[in-house]
Amino acid sequence: MASSTLSHIVVVGSSNVDITAFVDRLPTPGETIAGGRLARDLGGKGANQAVAAAKLGGQVRMVGAVGADADGEWMRSEMVDAGVDVTDLLIVDAPTGNALIVVDAAAENQIAVCPGANDQVTVDGVAFAKDEAVLMQLEIALSVVEEVVAKAPGFIAVNAAPAQTLPERLLKRVDLFIVNETERELMPELADAALVAVTYGSEGAALYSHGKEIARAQGVSVDAVNTVGAGDSFCAALVLALQTGHSPADSLAAACAVGAAAVSHLASQPPFEHLSHYLPS
C-alpha cells in the first residue's frame, strides 16, 4: 500500500555548473556554429536528482563535493533553497565541476564534463540508515559507488550512466538500475539484475526483473526544449514512487510524466509539483 509520506533519499553523486549553448543545430567535428544563446545553470546528475527528489516532496540529503569557489557556494545555496540537506556536501580544494553543453532546436545535446571537485567525493564518515533509499550515478568514482553498496543497509538504486562495465558485487546487491536504451545495450550484464528500468525517450519506459518485462509506461507528449535533466528527474521520481509503495506501473507512469515536465523547461533543475500530481489518478 502506498504511503502519503514520501521516502528519505540519500543521493551520492556529482554536482556541476552547466554552461549551455542553445543553437539551431549541433556542430559537426571541426565546425563552428554562430548565433547561439548562452546559459549558466546548476547541474550534475547527482545534484539534479537530489533537487528533483526534494521538489517532488522527498526528504533528501546530498553526499558530494564542490569547490571553495563562487560556483560551490551557489550550488549549496540553491540546494538548501530546494530543501536538500547539504551537511555531507563537502567543500574541497578543487574547482566545482562543470559541464559544457550544446543543445539544438530539437532538444538534442552534446555534453563534455569536467569533474573538478567531483573527483574528491567520499563517503568517509557518512552513515546510511536502513529506512533511507540511496540513489547514485556513475559520474563519480566507481570505488565510491562500491563503498556505498557495501555499507548502506537499505534500498539502493544506481543510474548506470555514463555506461561502463559493472562488477559482479554491484549486480548482486543493487536493488534497481536505471539506464536508457543505449546504456542497456552497452551493459549486457544488466540482463541478470534484479530490477532494471529502461527509458526510451518519448516512447516511455519499461521495468525488467531478471530480463523479463514486468511493467511499461507510455511517454507523455510535450514540446521538448532541453533533454539534459530529463533522465535525472525520471530517476528521482521512480525511486520516490517505488519506495512510497506505488506499483511498478504507476511508478513508471509518474516518472515518465516528471521526465516530460523536465524537458519542457530550459533548466537542468526545473520546478516540479508534488509527486502525487504526476501519479495516475
N, C-alpha and C positions, 0 to 999 in steps of 0.2 A: 504494500500500500504506500502511495506517495505521501511524503510529509509536506506540511506547509512551510516548514523551516528549511532553508537551503543549507547545503553542506559547508563544512570547513574545508578549505583547499589550501595547500601549500604549493606554490609554483616555484620550481627551481629552474632558473634559466637565464637567458640573455636580456640585456637592456641596451637599446641603441637609440641614437637620434637618426631619423630617416631624412635624408636630403634627396628630395624627389623633383625630377624634371618631367613635367607633363608636356608631351609633344604629339604631333599628328600621327607619327609612325615611329617605330623603333629603328635606330640606325643599324645599317649593316656594318660588318667589320671594316674599320678604317674610314667610315663615313661620318661627317658632321651634320647634325640636324639643327637648323636655326628655328627661332620663333617659339621657344619653349617658355613655360612658366615654372618658376622655382618655388618650392615649399619646404619648410623645415618642420617636422613633426616628431613626436615621440614614437618609438617603435621597438623592435626586437621581439622575437617570438615569445620569450618569457614574459616581458613586460606587457605585451599585447594581451596575452592570455590572462595574466593577473588582473589587469584593468577591466577586461571584458567580464571576467567572473564576478568582480566586485560590482560593476554597474548592473549586472543581471541579478544581483541580490545576494551573492555568496559572501561568506566570511573568509577573507583571503589574506594570506601573508606571502611576501615575496622574498625568496632567497636568491641573491645575485650579487653583482658588483658594478659600481660606477666609479668614474674618476673624481678626484678632488678638484673639479672644474665647474664652470657655469652650467654645462650640459648635465653633469651629475646632479647638481643642486636642483635644476629644472625637473629632471626625472623624478627625484624623490618627492618634490613638492607636488607634482601632478598626480603621482600615485597616492599620496596621502589624501589629496582632494577627492580622488575617486573612491576612497575607502579602503585602500590596501595598507596593511601593516608592513612597514619597511624596516622594522627592527633588524632583520637579517639581510638587508640590502647594504653590503659593505661599501665603504669609500676607500679606494686603493690608490696607490701611486702609479697610475696609468691613465691615459685619456679615456673618457667614456666612449663606448663603441659607436661606430657609425655604419649606416647602410646607405650606399649610393644607388638610387633607384631611377629608372626611366619608365614612364607609363605612357602608352599610346592612346589614341582616341577610342580604341576598342577595349580599353582597360587591361590589355596585356602588358607584361612588365619584364624588365631585366633588372637583376639585383646583384650588387657586389658588396660583401660585408667585410668591414674592418673591425675585428673583435675588440681590440683595446683591452679595457678592464675586464671584459668577459672571460679572458684567459685566466683570470685570477679568482674566478668563482670557486668557493669552497663551502663544504658543509661541516667543517670542523666546529664543534661546539653547538651545532644545530640539532635540536631534538625533534622527533616526529611522534605525534600521538596516534593511537590506534583509530581514533574517530576522525582523523584528518586524511582526506584524499590527497595524493601527491600527483602533480602534473608536471612533466618535464619535456624537453625537446633536445635535439642534438646539435644546437648551436653553442653548447658548452662542451667541455672535455668529456669524452665517454667515460673516463675514470671517475668523474664526479657522479655521473648517472649511475654507474655501477655501485658506487659507495652508498648512494641513497637507496638503491634497490636492496642492498644488503642490510640496511639499518631501519628502514621505515616499516612499521608493522601493519599498516592499513592498506587501503586500495591504492594501486599505483597505475598511472596512465602515462604513456610515452608517445608524444607526437614525433614519430621517427623521421624527422626532417632536419637537415638535409639527409638524404639516403646514404646509408653505409652498412657494412656487414655487422650484424648483431651477434654478440657472444651468446652461447647456449644458456648461461645463467640468467640473462635478461629475458630470453624467450620463455623460460620456465617460471620466472617469478612475476613478471609484469602482467597485470590483470587486463589491461586494454592498450592496444597500439592503435594510433590514428595516423593514416597516411593518405596521400592522393593516389590516383590510379597509376601514375608513373613511378612513384616511390614503391608501390606494391610490386610492380614488375621487377624493379631493381633489387628487391629483397625477398626472394622466393622462400627464404626460411620462415617468413611470416605465415605461410600456409599451415604450419603446425601450432600457431599461437592460440591461446585460449579464446581471445576475443580481439578482432581487428575491425575497425571502422575504416571504410574506404570512401573518399569523396570523389565525385565525378563531375565537378564543376556545376554547370547549370542543369545537369541531369540528376542531381541529387546525391544520395549516399546509400551505402549498404553496410550491414554489420554481419561479420562472419565468425563462427565459432569452429575452430579446428578445420578451417577451409570450407565449411558449409554455411550458406547464407541463411540467417535467422530473422532478418528484418531488412526492409528497404523503405526509403522515403524519397518522394519526388522533389525536384528542385523547385524553388519559388522564382517566378519570372519577375525580373526587375530591370531597370536601366542601370547597368554597371558603369561606374566611373573610376573605381580603383579596387583591384582584387587583392592588394598586398596583405591586408589584415583579415581577410575573409576566413582563411583556414584556422587562424588563431582564435577567432570568435567562435567558430564551429567547435573547436576543441573544448573551450571553456564551457559552452552551453551543454555539450554532450556529457561531459563529466558531471556537471551540476545536476542535470536531469536524471542521469542514471543513479547517482548517489542519493538523490532525493527519493528514489523509489519508483520513478516512472518507467513504463515498459520500454523495451528496446525500440519499438516502432515509434512511440510518441517522443522518445528522447531524440531519435534521429530526425524526426519531423521538426522538432523545436530547434535543433542545431542547424538544420538547413535554413530555417526561417531567420535565425540570427545571422548566419553567414550571408544571406541575401540582404539583410538590413545593412551589414557591414560594407558590401560592395557598392551600395547606393550612396556612400559618403566618401569624401576625398581623403579623410584622415585614416591612418592605420589603427587609431584608437577612437572609434566613433562613439556617439551616445547610444544607449540602449534603454528599452523598457525593462521592467522586471521579467525574469524568465517566464513567469506564468502567462505573460502576454503572448508568448510565441508557442505555447503548448496547444495541441489540438483541442478544440472545445468538445 
